[in-house]
Amino acid sequence: MKKYLISKTPFIRSVDSGSMSTTRMMYDQLVVFVSFIMFGFVINGLIPYINGEIRSFYYLIKPFINVFIGAFFSLLFEAIYILLFKKIKGIKTLIKEIHYSFGFLIGLIISLLLPVRIPLYVIIVGCFIGNILFKMVFGGLGKNKFNPALMGYVICYLIFYKTINAATNEQVLILSNTLNITATSAPISAMRELMKSVGSLNITYSSLVRQFGSLFNLFIGFKGGNLGEVSGILCVLAYIYLVVRKSINWRVPIFYVGTVFIISWAVAVVNKIDGPLYGVWFPTFNIFSGSILFGAVFLATDFITSPKTPNGKILYAILLGIVTSLIRLVLGIDGVCLAILVVSLLSPVIDLFATRIRGPIITSKVIINYVLISLLFLILSAYIVYQSTDLSFLNEIKFI
């Protein structure tokens, strides 16, 4: 009987993977995040400041402040935890512990997932939840069962929904005035309002996309949203860089985004959405809006909470695309972070199943397993398409 090595948790060692190590992977992400921070500063601080939409120097540099607060308090909380609960001898040992814990990345990601004009206390609360409750309490880096940054963000979203929503809308209005576009809410919120008013997804390019200017505007990042996730082109470039550097696996983003695109296109065809190629603009809008590209590159590829086997990564990504499409196209909310949290809980099961269908010899049992999982994915996708044809129930749902 053949045995398959699933992982070497919690760390990737350079002796196993050549020049690749946990340290290099983390700092590769940090390098990429610098471009997102600079873009967020330009689009949400510098341009509105030059155009007179904001006059406060504080809000000009607010993107940098958010990131600094996230990184600083993440390090601070972990340092306090280490001092209180671990036997640390000397400041050098403490610094070494903090350095190899890479806690600053959790706060950095949380600050990038939140809108620029969010009060700083929300970021601090998110850092405490992520770094302490869902990382250090579990034993530190590599031993966490959930993605700490995602948990920090999602719980903050539930606790401070009105504050986050107000900050997002304020940011959208400032950007709309700056760019002379008519949008008053972020793209996914705008789609939800149209879905509620029409009662289905039979919406038009003019009613949905024109308020943001064009699909190109959405791809570049001229839209309202969170600090780090608004630029599609930066996400694509980050994906290429991280794959070349072997800091992430290429499979998850490709199959995840591809699944969302295919399901969205099927929904467009069934709902007779107007436009070239049976409304291909609609799945493109879905990909360029919200957190899908950012989540695909930086969150779904987390090497601790995602599957370890190649086949497992593909199954995980497809299921993730299905769950994201369900939340987004049926309920009309972004749902990327929630979908990643839910599907990542199934990672051990997915890996176990993937090891059974991977091997040089394709037997009848392997074929049956592939057929069954394919049927399951098709049924779930068909359900999403079916549900999208009548969304009148949204008017009876009270979003938080």
Wavefront OBJ file of the C-alpha trace (Angstrom):
o trace
v 0.000 0.000 0.000
v 1.393 3.357 -1.007
v 1.675 6.157 1.526
v 1.469 9.827 0.632
v 3.177 12.544 2.598
v 0.583 15.278 3.050
v 2.527 17.941 4.922
v 5.423 18.867 7.148
v 3.483 21.118 9.459
v 3.831 23.600 10.844
v 6.807 24.871 8.873
v 8.327 24.548 5.441
v 12.035 23.906 5.846
v 14.681 25.146 3.440
v 16.422 21.760 3.595
v 13.301 20.200 2.100
v 12.478 22.831 -0.490
v 15.759 24.333 -1.607
v 15.757 28.078 -1.083
v 12.103 28.158 -0.018
v 11.398 28.730 3.660
v 8.647 30.107 5.835
v 10.667 33.295 6.342
v 11.134 33.884 2.624
v 7.463 33.209 1.888
v 6.326 35.676 4.536
v 8.641 38.415 3.352
v 7.650 37.818 -0.261
v 4.105 38.677 0.781
v 5.342 41.733 2.652
v 7.105 42.971 -0.501
v 3.869 42.599 -2.471
v 1.800 44.333 0.206
v 3.952 47.454 -0.132
v 2.502 48.018 -3.615
v -1.053 47.631 -2.263
v -0.361 50.126 0.512
v 1.072 52.664 -1.939
v -1.887 52.215 -4.299
v -4.292 52.654 -1.384
v -2.488 55.850 -0.411
v -2.661 57.267 -3.939
v -6.311 56.381 -4.662
v -7.758 57.046 -1.186
v -5.441 59.750 0.122
v -3.295 61.607 -2.385
v -5.746 62.064 -5.296
v -8.719 63.125 -3.100
v -6.372 65.469 -1.197
v -5.117 67.096 -4.403
v -8.706 67.462 -5.687
v -9.865 69.005 -2.420
v -12.217 66.170 -1.454
v -10.303 65.755 1.790
v -8.455 68.584 3.516
v -7.137 66.868 6.607
v -3.497 65.757 6.611
v -4.562 62.928 8.911
v -6.821 61.426 6.249
v -4.146 61.996 3.614
v -1.811 59.608 5.428
v -4.587 57.455 6.957
v -3.671 54.403 4.780
v -0.169 54.405 6.284
v -1.557 54.928 9.788
v -3.934 51.968 9.447
v -1.152 49.655 8.312
v 1.230 50.853 11.030
v -1.398 50.399 13.755
v -2.220 46.893 12.490
v 1.406 45.761 12.354
v 2.403 47.460 15.622
v -0.441 46.136 17.770
v -0.082 42.653 16.321
v 3.553 42.607 17.422
v 2.689 44.190 20.763
v -0.062 41.683 21.598
v 2.151 38.727 20.694
v 5.075 40.143 22.707
v 2.860 40.539 25.784
v 1.498 36.996 25.352
v 4.990 35.529 24.999
v 6.200 37.387 28.118
v 3.189 36.255 30.147
v 2.895 32.619 29.084
v 6.303 31.522 27.799
v 9.545 31.256 29.698
v 11.629 33.834 27.853
v 15.149 34.650 29.005
v 16.493 37.943 27.720
v 15.369 40.542 25.212
v 17.213 38.823 22.343
v 15.192 35.637 22.807
v 11.975 37.678 22.888
v 12.887 39.490 19.665
v 13.726 36.172 18.013
v 10.393 34.676 19.088
v 8.483 37.667 17.736
v 10.438 37.712 14.481
v 9.798 34.065 13.635
v 6.155 34.356 14.651
v 5.502 36.842 11.799
v 2.641 38.331 13.781
v 2.837 41.685 12.002
v 1.396 40.115 8.829
v -1.904 39.375 10.584
v -2.414 43.008 11.531
v -1.239 44.095 8.100
v -3.800 41.893 6.334
v -6.596 42.981 8.688
v -5.834 46.641 7.955
v -5.884 45.882 4.215
v -9.258 44.124 4.511
v -10.871 47.134 6.186
v -11.846 50.484 4.592
v -9.396 53.357 4.931
v -11.680 55.554 7.027
v -12.333 52.898 9.655
v -11.713 53.993 13.271
v -8.386 52.707 14.535
v -9.914 50.865 17.487
v -11.577 48.414 15.057
v -8.153 47.455 13.681
v -6.775 47.035 17.211
v -9.671 44.781 18.230
v -9.172 42.747 15.047
v -5.466 42.314 15.851
v -6.240 41.068 19.357
v -8.803 38.581 18.053
v -6.563 37.337 15.256
v -3.162 37.295 16.945
v -4.170 36.170 20.432
v -7.478 34.292 20.289
v -6.909 32.460 16.999
v -3.134 32.128 16.844
v -1.201 32.315 20.100
v -3.835 30.519 22.173
v -3.640 27.623 19.692
v 0.133 27.456 20.112
v 1.467 30.011 17.632
v 2.438 29.923 13.976
v 1.606 26.652 12.257
v -0.640 25.344 15.023
v -3.655 27.537 14.371
v -6.788 25.798 13.107
v -8.192 28.934 11.453
v -6.638 31.728 9.438
v -6.030 34.319 12.205
v -6.316 37.372 9.943
v -9.600 36.114 8.488
v -11.035 35.396 11.927
v -9.997 38.824 13.166
v -11.645 40.481 10.175
v -14.857 38.409 10.140
v -15.541 38.820 13.855
v -14.843 42.553 13.620
v -17.218 42.701 10.653
v -19.959 41.094 12.734
v -19.323 43.305 15.779
v -18.733 46.593 13.958
v -20.862 46.069 10.840
v -22.501 49.498 10.913
v -19.191 51.258 11.532
v -17.441 49.369 8.716
v -20.346 49.909 6.324
v -20.464 53.639 7.109
v -16.702 53.960 6.585
v -16.940 52.125 3.259
v -19.807 54.298 1.988
v -17.971 57.455 3.054
v -14.912 56.293 1.168
v -16.990 55.465 -1.946
v -18.578 58.918 -1.986
v -15.197 60.643 -1.738
v -13.797 58.511 -4.544
v -16.917 59.059 -6.686
v -16.605 62.831 -6.365
v -12.897 62.610 -7.166
v -13.361 60.481 -10.311
v -16.716 61.976 -11.399
v -18.578 58.668 -11.236
v -22.063 58.114 -9.804
v -21.494 55.150 -7.459
v -22.744 55.631 -3.910
v -21.822 52.182 -2.600
v -19.218 49.484 -3.208
v -19.754 47.215 -6.267
v -21.185 44.194 -4.426
v -23.515 46.383 -2.367
v -24.675 48.048 -5.582
v -25.352 44.623 -7.116
v -27.317 43.550 -4.041
v -29.570 46.615 -4.245
v -30.278 45.905 -7.915
v -30.991 42.260 -7.132
v -33.482 43.321 -4.468
v -35.253 45.836 -6.720
v -35.428 43.585 -9.809
v -36.120 40.356 -7.907
v -33.613 38.459 -10.044
v -30.188 38.784 -11.633
v -31.669 40.016 -14.916
v -29.753 43.287 -14.633
v -28.009 45.377 -17.274
v -24.488 46.610 -17.832
v -25.686 50.230 -17.711
v -27.522 49.855 -14.416
v -24.681 48.061 -12.639
v -21.303 48.850 -14.193
v -21.800 52.343 -15.609
v -22.028 53.855 -12.134
v -18.363 52.837 -11.684
v -17.362 54.057 -15.142
v -16.353 50.756 -16.748
v -15.024 47.269 -16.100
v -11.549 48.693 -16.710
v -12.064 51.097 -13.790
v -12.952 48.157 -11.574
v -9.902 46.197 -12.719
v -7.522 49.090 -12.100
v -9.088 49.828 -8.717
v -11.116 53.001 -9.231
v -13.907 51.837 -6.953
v -14.896 51.916 -3.351
v -13.869 49.136 -1.048
v -11.217 48.091 1.395
v -7.687 49.410 1.480
v -5.853 46.460 -0.029
v -8.315 44.587 -2.183
v -9.514 47.183 -4.667
v -6.922 46.792 -7.422
v -7.402 43.752 -9.648
v -4.290 44.423 -11.676
v -2.130 44.473 -8.538
v -3.636 41.148 -7.466
v -2.773 39.611 -10.846
v 0.791 40.931 -10.721
v 1.132 39.723 -7.120
v -0.060 36.266 -8.170
v 2.569 36.066 -10.922
v 5.338 37.232 -8.586
v 4.412 34.865 -5.751
v 4.024 31.870 -8.087
v 7.399 32.561 -9.717
v 8.921 32.827 -6.259
v 7.076 29.614 -5.282
v 5.605 31.357 -2.263
v 2.090 30.224 -3.200
v 0.739 27.328 -5.233
v -0.604 28.311 -8.655
v -3.599 25.951 -8.513
v -5.816 27.516 -5.863
v -6.220 31.033 -7.365
v -6.709 29.703 -10.919
v -9.338 27.087 -10.067
v -11.044 29.341 -7.511
v -11.433 32.344 -9.792
v -12.220 30.074 -12.757
v -15.053 28.370 -10.851
v -16.604 31.690 -9.832
v -16.347 32.905 -13.438
v -17.993 29.795 -14.929
v -20.868 29.742 -12.424
v -21.428 33.491 -12.846
v -21.491 33.060 -16.620
v -24.033 30.232 -16.325
v -26.175 32.495 -14.152
v -25.873 35.264 -16.760
v -27.043 32.908 -19.530
v -29.990 31.523 -17.540
v -31.094 34.994 -16.459
v -30.695 36.286 -20.038
v -28.358 39.077 -19.047
v -27.756 41.283 -22.086
v -24.338 41.814 -23.632
v -21.774 40.216 -25.943
v -21.044 36.511 -25.453
v -24.245 35.985 -23.454
v -23.480 38.660 -20.905
v -19.832 37.791 -20.284
v -19.466 41.205 -18.655
v -21.362 39.893 -15.613
v -18.852 37.205 -14.528
v -16.078 39.685 -15.312
v -17.756 42.201 -12.992
v -17.922 39.524 -10.283
v -14.225 38.777 -10.553
v -13.171 42.444 -10.525
v -15.453 43.383 -7.610
v -15.050 42.791 -3.911
v -12.476 40.457 -2.408
v -12.268 37.588 -4.898
v -8.878 38.359 -6.447
v -7.335 39.470 -3.146
v -8.786 36.454 -1.362
v -7.649 34.077 -4.102
v -4.027 35.239 -3.953
v -3.472 35.969 -0.261
v -6.144 34.242 1.842
v -7.166 31.029 0.095
v -3.499 30.077 -0.397
v -2.648 30.095 3.315
v -0.254 27.148 3.613
v -1.432 26.247 7.120
v -5.218 26.080 6.683
v -5.454 25.044 2.998
v -4.976 21.447 1.726
v -1.442 20.166 1.201
v -1.919 17.721 -1.693
v -2.021 18.966 -5.327
v -5.396 17.319 -6.018
v -6.663 18.532 -2.673
v -5.823 22.120 -3.599
v -7.860 21.806 -6.809
v -10.889 20.301 -5.056
v -10.602 22.914 -2.319
v -10.459 25.752 -4.850
v -13.464 24.502 -6.821
v -15.546 24.040 -3.674
v -14.443 27.474 -2.508
v -15.623 28.965 -5.814
v -18.997 27.240 -5.438
v -19.530 28.448 -1.859
v -18.430 31.992 -2.770
v -20.845 32.014 -5.722
v -23.674 30.783 -3.497
v -23.145 33.544 -0.952
v -22.596 36.247 -3.557
v -25.138 35.410 -6.280
v -27.958 34.213 -4.043
v -27.563 36.378 -0.933
v -25.889 39.320 -2.651
v -23.026 39.804 -0.189
v -19.300 39.531 -0.871
v -18.823 36.345 1.114
v -15.206 35.629 0.153
v -13.772 35.667 3.672
v -16.681 33.664 5.058
v -16.391 31.100 2.254
v -12.664 30.646 2.855
v -13.215 30.102 6.577
v -15.964 27.535 5.993
v -14.177 25.565 3.264
v -10.811 25.626 5.084
v -12.460 23.648 7.897
v -12.837 20.839 5.383
v -9.151 20.875 4.358
v -8.195 17.700 6.298
v -11.152 15.819 4.792
v -10.337 17.112 1.307
v -6.698 16.027 1.686
v -7.772 12.589 2.877
v -10.071 12.185 -0.125
v -7.446 13.555 -2.522
v -4.833 11.012 -1.441
v -7.225 8.229 -2.378
v -7.754 9.458 -5.933
v -4.110 10.262 -6.613
v -1.773 7.669 -8.031
v -0.133 6.341 -11.188
v -2.733 3.578 -11.603
v -6.265 4.657 -12.464
v -8.650 2.007 -11.177
v -12.427 1.781 -11.432
v -12.660 2.948 -7.819
v -10.663 6.092 -8.635
v -12.934 6.808 -11.611
v -16.039 6.375 -9.451
v -14.632 8.783 -6.861
v -13.961 11.388 -9.561
v -17.464 10.931 -10.982
v -19.106 11.286 -7.565
v -17.225 14.443 -6.613
v -17.915 15.919 -10.070
v -21.624 15.192 -9.682
v -21.654 16.832 -6.261
v -20.011 19.971 -7.640
v -22.445 20.045 -10.600
v -25.494 19.698 -8.333
v -24.310 22.509 -6.075
v -23.589 24.739 -9.083
v -26.984 23.951 -10.623
v -28.660 24.882 -7.347
v -26.959 28.296 -7.421
v -28.093 28.891 -11.000
v -31.652 27.796 -10.130
v -31.841 30.006 -7.043
v -30.586 33.045 -8.967
v -33.713 33.127 -11.150
v -35.947 34.396 -8.336
v -34.433 36.629 -5.686
v -37.566 38.432 -4.569
v -37.047 36.937 -1.086
v -34.146 39.391 -0.608
v -36.659 42.131 0.176
v -37.726 40.138 3.234
v -34.156 39.583 4.458
v -32.648 42.095 6.840
v -28.897 42.275 6.341
v -27.039 43.013 9.565
l 1 2 3 4 5 6 7 8 9 10 11 12 13 14 15 16 17 18 19 20 21 22 23 24 25 26 27 28 29 30 31 32 33 34 35 36 37 38 39 40 41 42 43 44 45 46 47 48 49 50 51 52 53 54 55 56 57 58 59 60 61 62 63 64 65 66 67 68 69 70 71 72 73 74 75 76 77 78 79 80 81 82 83 84 85 86 87 88 89 90 91 92 93 94 95 96 97 98 99 100 101 102 103 104 105 106 107 108 109 110 111 112 113 114 115 116 117 118 119 120 121 122 123 124 125 126 127 128 129 130 131 132 133 134 135 136 137 138 139 140 141 142 143 144 145 146 147 148 149 150 151 152 153 154 155 156 157 158 159 160 161 162 163 164 165 166 167 168 169 170 171 172 173 174 175 176 177 178 179 180 181 182 183 184 185 186 187 188 189 190 191 192 193 194 195 196 197 198 199 200 201 202 203 204 205 206 207 208 209 210 211 212 213 214 215 216 217 218 219 220 221 222 223 224 225 226 227 228 229 230 231 232 233 234 235 236 237 238 239 240 241 242 243 244 245 246 247 248 249 250 251 252 253 254 255 256 257 258 259 260 261 262 263 264 265 266 267 268 269 270 271 272 273 274 275 276 277 278 279 280 281 282 283 284 285 286 287 288 289 290 291 292 293 294 295 296 297 298 299 300 301 302 303 304 305 306 307 308 309 310 311 312 313 314 315 316 317 318 319 320 321 322 323 324 325 326 327 328 329 330 331 332 333 334 335 336 337 338 339 340 341 342 343 344 345 346 347 348 349 350 351 352 353 354 355 356 357 358 359 360 361 362 363 364 365 366 367 368 369 370 371 372 373 374 375 376 377 378 379 380 381 382 383 384 385 386 387 388 389 390 391 392 393 394 395 396 397 398 399 400
